[in-house]
């Protein structure tokens, strides 16, 4: 469970001229924080409105000025007061206050005030978030707030719902369920026009070891959080990590992870998150051999993480590990045409693509005889005679070894075609006009 500071300046800066010429003292008062008590406060000031506050010139030091609670100048325990001395008399200063704990985790800025007006610029309805409790195990967020016009106004936690008036406790409160992750900012608004905002300090998440087991299809993830063990850590897409008190970290092993992910992201219920990119294996396609006689394609490949990964030829199937050759290989049948390329994917995340050279087809001659309604086509291939040549729309050409070419005469061709295209099982093709 975590608690967060919330404070606001409830009056404007109180101004007092000192006895020094051209010097100005500015006194600030704000609501003291008592539960939990802060290690200290910081006063930020500058001559420009809004952060960053980088003012200089106060006798107490440049912005920000550290204020120990023991330095409180106001006897009222509910109010903290401190004075900056020696500022320039004719200069407008903008001031704000934060609280911090012993780890130096700092609250958001309080409302800003300045020394240019007697009006404190705060709405008639002054809203203050008193405390906020987030329970990671129950996934609940408790919000407590007050208003200067209570109980006549209604109070709403933005994105969560209404706060209920607790007359015996003299504040508004509600516990909201189903809050799976701490929001970055909590805003409480009043029907009286006022509002207050609380920025949550997010925890820092560090992903330790991420180990993928290719043989068992498991992924082990370990991580830590600056707010452990009070937060829940979740590996995105996989599940929660378990707290291991004896190791002082969170860890879990996830099963049925068929492929090594490219990265793992861990989210914390405390708002933090971290992402770790996993190295992918290097895949190399060694050889691709196509046999058009048996309509088979042999593919061999290697991986930088062999033999602990699985290699798959896209649209064909898995390659088998050949330990005596130190590579993966398989022969796939029923491949009617030589593909233009082969892609091999690894379960380790890597992949490689090899482009296959196509044979060069040349149409040697085309003769059309209108008397016999026949068409004679002859052609060659740079991969002959291992390939098959086909005249589109007519049929296969026969290999003529004594002429070192392919040829066929097709009958029943009643009209002379304008052109002829010949395709090769080696991937090449050629088109010629019919004379």
C-alpha positions as semicolon CSV with decimal commas, in nm:
position;residue;x (nm);y (nm);z (nm)
1;X;0,000;0,000;0,000
2;X;0,131;0,344;-0,086
3;X;0,043;0,691;0,040
4;X;0,097;1,017;-0,151
5;X;0,146;1,376;-0,038
6;X;-0,106;1,642;-0,134
7;X;-0,071;2,005;-0,027
8;X;-0,179;2,348;-0,141
9;X;-0,111;2,710;-0,056
10;X;-0,426;2,830;0,115
11;X;-0,339;3,198;0,128
12;X;-0,153;3,428;-0,102
13;X;0,201;3,532;-0,026
14;X;0,212;3,775;0,267
15;X;0,446;4,061;0,189
16;X;0,660;4,254;0,435
17;X;0,908;4,530;0,347
18;X;1,235;4,497;0,529
19;X;1,458;4,777;0,652
20;X;1,693;4,716;0,359
21;X;1,650;4,946;0,062
22;X;1,509;4,781;-0,250
23;X;1,458;4,451;-0,064
24;X;1,143;4,245;-0,009
25;X;1,044;3,965;0,230
26;X;0,779;3,717;0,115
27;X;0,605;3,494;0,369
28;X;0,428;3,178;0,252
29;X;0,177;2,972;0,448
30;X;0,045;2,629;0,349
31;X;-0,143;2,334;0,496
32;X;0,095;2,112;0,691
33;X;0,118;1,747;0,587
34;X;0,099;1,515;0,887
35;X;0,007;1,169;0,758
36;X;0,268;1,066;0,669
37;X;0,494;1,347;0,784
38;X;0,726;1,463;0,507
39;X;1,101;1,484;0,542
40;X;1,077;1,844;0,428
41;X;0,931;2,100;0,189
42;X;1,074;2,296;-0,102
43;X;0,980;2,651;-0,201
44;X;1,015;2,724;-0,571
45;X;1,018;3,082;-0,699
46;X;1,090;3,267;-1,022
47;X;1,012;3,594;-1,199
48;X;0,815;3,399;-1,463
49;X;0,494;3,209;-1,403
50;X;0,502;2,829;-1,429
51;X;0,782;2,572;-1,417
52;X;1,070;2,550;-1,429
53;X;1,109;2,780;-1,126
54;X;1,470;2,900;-1,138
55;X;1,456;3,218;-0,930
56;X;1,760;3,372;-0,763
57;X;1,832;3,635;-0,500
58;X;1,669;3,519;-0,177
59;X;1,900;3,520;0,125
60;X;1,790;3,161;0,192
61;X;1,921;3,050;-0,149
62;X;1,825;3,010;-0,511
63;X;1,514;2,815;-0,610
64;X;1,429;2,564;-0,476
65;X;1,477;2,652;-0,109
66;X;1,471;2,349;0,126
67;X;1,252;2,395;0,433
68;X;1,288;2,161;0,731
69;X;0,958;2,116;0,920
70;X;1,149;2,230;1,230
71;X;1,192;2,572;1,063
72;X;0,813;2,633;1,071
73;X;0,745;2,995;1,171
74;X;0,378;2,939;1,258
75;X;0,269;2,801;1,601
76;X;-0,041;2,638;1,448
77;X;0,051;2,270;1,385
78;X;-0,194;2,257;1,093
79;X;-0,011;2,539;0,914
80;X;0,347;2,565;0,792
81;X;0,497;2,911;0,740
82;X;0,830;3,026;0,601
83;X;0,972;3,359;0,485
84;X;1,207;3,432;0,196
85;X;1,421;3,740;0,261
86;X;1,608;3,986;0,043
87;X;1,414;3,966;-0,284
88;X;1,403;4,260;-0,525
89;X;1,140;4,510;-0,413
90;X;1,000;4,608;-0,755
91;X;0,994;4,254;-0,896
92;X;0,692;4,023;-0,926
93;X;0,768;3,670;-0,800
94;X;0,570;3,352;-0,863
95;X;0,594;3,093;-0,587
96;X;0,486;2,734;-0,523
97;X;0,558;2,460;-0,267
98;X;0,623;2,081;-0,275
99;X;0,670;1,814;-0,007
100;X;0,920;1,528;-0,023
101;X;0,995;1,210;0,170
102;X;1,323;1,063;0,290
103;X;1,382;0,899;-0,049
104;X;1,352;1,244;-0,206
105;X;1,029;1,146;-0,385
106;X;0,856;1,479;-0,440
107;X;0,490;1,579;-0,460
108;X;0,343;1,782;-0,741
109;X;0,351;2,162;-0,716
110;X;0,093;2,333;-0,500
111;X;-0,112;2,615;-0,649
112;X;0,101;2,907;-0,766
113;X;0,084;3,247;-0,589
114;X;0,250;3,580;-0,659
115;X;0,327;3,909;-0,482
116;X;0,146;4,130;-0,732
117;X;-0,204;4,127;-0,582
118;X;-0,384;4,105;-0,250
119;X;-0,622;3,855;-0,415
120;X;-0,497;3,501;-0,364
121;X;-0,650;3,388;-0,697
122;X;-0,796;3,078;-0,531
123;X;-1,166;3,003;-0,600
124;X;-1,418;3,055;-0,322
125;X;-1,453;2,677;-0,317
126;X;-1,108;2,549;-0,212
127;X;-1,063;2,176;-0,279
128;X;-0,784;1,973;-0,122
129;X;-0,703;1,604;-0,174
130;X;-0,613;1,498;0,178
131;X;-0,491;1,146;0,106
132;X;-0,497;0,862;-0,143
133;X;-0,448;0,490;-0,074
134;X;-0,396;0,232;-0,351
135;X;-0,428;-0,135;-0,258
136;X;-0,260;-0,345;-0,526
137;X;-0,399;-0,678;-0,405
138;X;-0,761;-0,558;-0,396
139;X;-0,720;-0,320;-0,691
140;X;-0,891;-0,041;-0,497
141;X;-0,814;0,331;-0,473
142;X;-0,934;0,529;-0,169
143;X;-0,963;0,906;-0,212
144;X;-1,016;1,156;0,071
145;X;-1,077;1,527;0,002
146;X;-1,218;1,843;0,162
147;X;-1,383;2,161;0,039
148;X;-1,410;2,506;0,195
149;X;-1,783;2,491;0,112
150;X;-1,846;2,143;0,254
151;X;-2,092;1,984;0,294
152;X;-2,298;2,200;0,059
153;X;-2,104;2,090;-0,251
154;X;-2,066;1,755;-0,428
155;X;-1,720;1,616;-0,499
156;X;-1,615;1,391;-0,787
157;X;-1,291;1,204;-0,856
158;X;-1,244;1,242;-1,231
159;X;-1,273;0,911;-1,415
160;X;-1,372;0,726;-1,097
161;X;-1,692;0,864;-0,949
162;X;-1,846;1,066;-0,666
163;X;-1,698;1,105;-0,318
164;X;-1,934;1,053;-0,025
165;X;-1,968;1,312;0,254
166;X;-1,863;1,173;0,593
167;X;-2,014;1,411;0,849
168;X;-1,853;1,243;1,151
169;X;-1,508;1,270;0,990
170;X;-1,568;1,610;0,832
171;X;-1,445;1,511;0,485
172;X;-1,546;1,340;0,160
173;X;-1,428;0,985;0,093
174;X;-1,485;0,687;-0,135
175;X;-1,306;0,365;-0,222
176;X;-1,318;0,278;-0,592
177;X;-1,290;-0,085;-0,704
178;X;-1,153;-0,232;-1,026
179;X;-0,859;0,008;-1,046
180;X;-0,611;-0,228;-1,212
181;X;-0,343;0,035;-1,255
182;X;-0,264;0,353;-1,068
183;X;-0,354;0,659;-1,282
184;X;-0,084;0,914;-1,361
185;X;-0,293;1,197;-1,216
186;X;-0,589;1,210;-0,976
187;X;-0,820;1,511;-1,013
188;X;-1,102;1,591;-0,768
189;X;-1,358;1,851;-0,877
190;X;-1,626;2,027;-0,673
191;X;-1,968;2,148;-0,781
192;X;-1,854;2,477;-0,627
193;X;-1,602;2,523;-0,908
194;X;-1,286;2,429;-0,721
195;X;-1,052;2,140;-0,799
196;X;-0,731;1,981;-0,682
197;X;-0,486;1,757;-0,865
198;X;-0,245;1,494;-0,738
199;X;0,034;1,349;-0,950
200;X;0,130;1,000;-0,842
201;X;0,494;0,911;-0,820
202;X;0,536;0,605;-1,040
203;X;0,760;0,321;-0,937
204;X;1,066;0,227;-1,140
205;X;1,051;-0,118;-1,300
206;X;1,365;-0,302;-1,409
207;X;1,345;-0,621;-1,615
208;X;1,617;-0,866;-1,515
209;X;1,661;-1,194;-1,699
210;X;1,434;-1,304;-1,985
211;X;1,501;-1,664;-2,090
212;X;1,325;-1,846;-2,373
213;X;1,344;-2,227;-2,386
214;X;1,291;-2,339;-2,748
215;X;1,268;-2,708;-2,659
216;X;0,995;-2,667;-2,396
217;X;0,828;-2,356;-2,539
218;X;0,865;-2,166;-2,211
219;X;0,950;-1,805;-2,131
220;X;1,088;-1,707;-1,790
221;X;1,073;-1,338;-1,691
222;X;1,214;-1,173;-1,379
223;X;1,184;-0,807;-1,275
224;X;1,206;-0,568;-0,979
225;X;1,023;-0,255;-0,865
226;X;1,125;0,031;-0,639
227;X;0,796;-0,024;-0,455
228;X;0,826;-0,402;-0,419
229;X;0,664;-0,604;-0,274
230;X;0,363;-0,371;-0,249
231;X;0,292;-0,367;-0,623
232;X;0,184;-0,625;-0,880
233;X;0,403;-0,680;-1,187
234;X;0,254;-0,816;-1,510
235;X;0,431;-0,933;-1,824
236;X;0,219;-0,798;-2,108
237;X;0,050;-1,074;-2,304
238;X;0,167;-1,346;-2,063
239;X;0,051;-1,285;-1,705
240;X;0,152;-1,181;-1,354
241;X;0,496;-1,230;-1,207
242;X;0,513;-1,394;-0,864
243;X;0,693;-1,223;-0,574
244;X;0,997;-1,426;-0,462
245;X;1,082;-1,282;-0,119
246;X;1,399;-1,491;-0,078
247;X;1,532;-1,353;-0,409
248;X;1,391;-1,002;-0,361
249;X;1,241;-1,003;-0,711
250;X;0,936;-1,104;-0,915
251;X;0,955;-1,405;-1,148
252;X;0,740;-1,647;-1,342
253;X;0,775;-1,908;-1,615
254;X;0,510;-1,900;-1,887
255;X;0,433;-2,216;-2,086
256;X;0,307;-2,281;-2,440
257;X;0,504;-1,988;-2,583
258;X;0,555;-2,125;-2,934
259;X;0,786;-1,847;-3,054
260;X;1,047;-1,629;-2,891
261;X;0,898;-1,275;-2,862
262;X;1,087;-0,980;-3,003
263;X;1,042;-0,792;-2,674
264;X;0,884;-0,822;-2,329
265;X;0,704;-0,537;-2,149
266;X;0,639;-0,548;-1,773
267;X;0,372;-0,321;-1,622
268;X;0,345;-0,234;-1,253
269;X;0,028;-0,158;-1,061
270;X;0,232;0,133;-0,925
271;X;0,224;0,295;-1,268
272;X;0,575;0,213;-1,385
273;X;0,673;-0,006;-1,676
274;X;0,979;-0,130;-1,864
275;X;1,045;-0,300;-2,198
276;X;1,332;-0,532;-2,286
277;X;1,418;-0,614;-2,647
278;X;1,528;-0,974;-2,700
279;X;1,805;-1,062;-2,943
280;X;1,683;-1,264;-3,244
281;X;1,880;-1,553;-3,393
282;X;2,050;-1,515;-3,731
283;X;1,910;-1,743;-4,002
284;X;2,102;-1,824;-4,323
285;X;1,944;-2,004;-4,620
286;X;2,229;-2,222;-4,748
287;X;2,091;-2,396;-5,059
288;X;1,765;-2,421;-5,252
289;X;1,748;-2,687;-5,524
290;X;1,443;-2,736;-5,746
291;X;1,391;-3,060;-5,942
292;X;1,121;-3,019;-6,208
293;X;1,128;-3,389;-6,294
294;X;1,019;-3,497;-5,946
295;X;0,849;-3,165;-5,867
296;X;1,059;-3,139;-5,551
297;X;1,233;-2,854;-5,369
298;X;1,523;-2,912;-5,131
299;X;1,596;-2,637;-4,876
300;X;1,884;-2,623;-4,627
301;X;1,952;-2,351;-4,368
302;X;2,136;-2,270;-4,044
303;X;2,066;-2,067;-3,729
304;X;2,298;-1,896;-3,481
305;X;2,102;-2,076;-3,205
306;X;2,091;-2,420;-3,365
307;X;1,991;-2,683;-3,273
308;X;1,769;-2,522;-3,007
309;X;1,533;-2,356;-3,255
310;X;1,286;-2,473;-3,516
311;X;1,324;-2,361;-3,877
312;X;1,029;-2,348;-4,114
313;X;1,022;-2,286;-4,489
314;X;0,724;-2,058;-4,551
315;X;0,426;-2,237;-4,714
316;X;0,627;-2,560;-4,732
317;X;0,696;-2,694;-4,384
318;X;0,959;-2,755;-4,116
319;X;1,323;-2,825;-4,187
320;X;1,477;-3,119;-4,004
321;X;1,794;-3,089;-3,795
322;X;2,084;-3,286;-3,947
323;X;2,339;-3,307;-3,666
324;X;2,608;-3,473;-3,880
325;X;2,587;-3,185;-4,130
326;X;2,532;-2,912;-3,866
327;X;2,235;-2,770;-4,059
328;X;1,861;-2,802;-4,116
329;X;1,732;-2,960;-4,439
330;X;1,421;-3,104;-4,598
331;X;1,291;-3,199;-4,943
332;X;0,935;-3,094;-5,023
333;X;0,738;-3,273;-5,296
334;X;0,444;-3,166;-5,509
335;X;0,606;-2,832;-5,595
336;X;0,487;-2,791;-5,954
337;X;0,680;-2,472;-6,027
338;X;1,010;-2,328;-5,918
339;X;0,934;-2,045;-5,670
340;X;1,083;-1,701;-5,713
341;X;1,207;-1,696;-5,351
342;X;1,215;-1,899;-5,029
343;X;1,171;-1,752;-4,678
344;X;1,284;-1,948;-4,373
345;X;1,152;-1,846;-4,028
346;X;1,299;-1,944;-3,691
347;X;1,122;-1,997;-3,358
348;X;1,405;-1,780;-3,223
349;X;1,261;-1,481;-3,406
350;X;1,503;-1,461;-3,695
351;X;1,429;-1,510;-4,063
352;X;1,600;-1,504;-4,401
353;X;1,487;-1,496;-4,764
354;X;1,675;-1,632;-5,064
355;X;1,580;-1,520;-5,415
356;X;1,607;-1,799;-5,672
357;X;1,754;-1,733;-6,012
358;X;1,511;-1,788;-6,298
359;X;1,617;-1,957;-6,620
360;X;1,636;-1,758;-6,944
361;X;1,382;-1,867;-7,206
362;X;1,433;-1,786;-7,575
363;X;1,168;-1,852;-7,843
364;X;1,366;-1,968;-8,148
365;X;1,086;-1,986;-8,405
366;X;0,708;-1,969;-8,448
367;X;0,545;-2,093;-8,770
368;X;0,173;-2,085;-8,841
369;X;0,030;-2,292;-9,132
370;X;-0,325;-2,188;-9,219
371;X;-0,363;-2,482;-9,463
372;X;-0,312;-2,741;-9,191
373;X;-0,431;-2,512;-8,909
374;X;-0,110;-2,587;-8,721
375;X;0,134;-2,389;-8,508
376;X;0,497;-2,498;-8,462
377;X;0,688;-2,352;-8,167
378;X;1,054;-2,408;-8,077
379;X;1,241;-2,259;-7,779
380;X;1,545;-2,299;-7,552
381;X;1,621;-2,254;-7,183
382;X;1,941;-2,171;-7,000
383;X;1,857;-2,464;-6,767
384;X;1,773;-2,715;-7,040
385;X;1,706;-3,001;-7,042
386;X;1,621;-3,004;-6,665
387;X;1,317;-2,781;-6,709
388;X;0,980;-2,812;-6,880
389;X;0,869;-2,552;-7,138
390;X;0,500;-2,483;-7,204
391;X;0,341;-2,272;-7,479
392;X;0,061;-2,083;-7,305
393;X;-0,282;-2,194;-7,428
394;X;-0,140;-2,480;-7,637
395;X;0,069;-2,727;-7,439
396;X;0,416;-2,858;-7,355
397;X;0,714;-2,842;-7,586
398;X;0,912;-3,165;-7,629
399;X;1,286;-3,179;-7,565
400;X;1,481;-3,254;-7,886
401;X;1,823;-3,354;-7,764
402;X;1,972;-3,387;-8,114
403;X;1,873;-3,027;-8,187
404;X;1,940;-2,899;-7,833
405;X;1,599;-2,728;-7,812
406;X;1,234;-2,778;-7,727
407;X;0,974;-2,804;-8,006
408;X;0,617;-2,907;-8,075
409;X;0,354;-2,866;-8,344
410;X;0,002;-2,792;-8,225
411;X;-0,293;-2,876;-8,456
412;X;-0,646;-2,748;-8,471
413;X;-0,534;-2,386;-8,445
414;X;-0,799;-2,228;-8,668
415;X;-0,665;-1,875;-8,641
416;X;-0,313;-1,738;-8,624
417;X;-0,249;-1,601;-8,272
418;X;-0,102;-1,253;-8,241
419;X;0,173;-1,374;-8,003
420;X;0,309;-1,677;-7,820
421;X;0,428;-1,692;-7,458
422;X;0,647;-1,980;-7,342
423;X;0,682;-2,050;-6,967
424;X;0,953;-2,258;-6,801
425;X;0,925;-2,468;-6,485
426;X;1,250;-2,292;-6,391
427;X;1,059;-1,966;-6,356
428;X;1,158;-1,795;-6,680
429;X;0,933;-1,693;-6,969
430;X;0,944;-1,528;-7,313
431;X;0,691;-1,382;-7,558
432;X;0,720;-1,346;-7,936
433;X;0,493;-1,200;-8,204
434;X;0,367;-1,458;-8,456
435;X;0,483;-1,361;-8,809
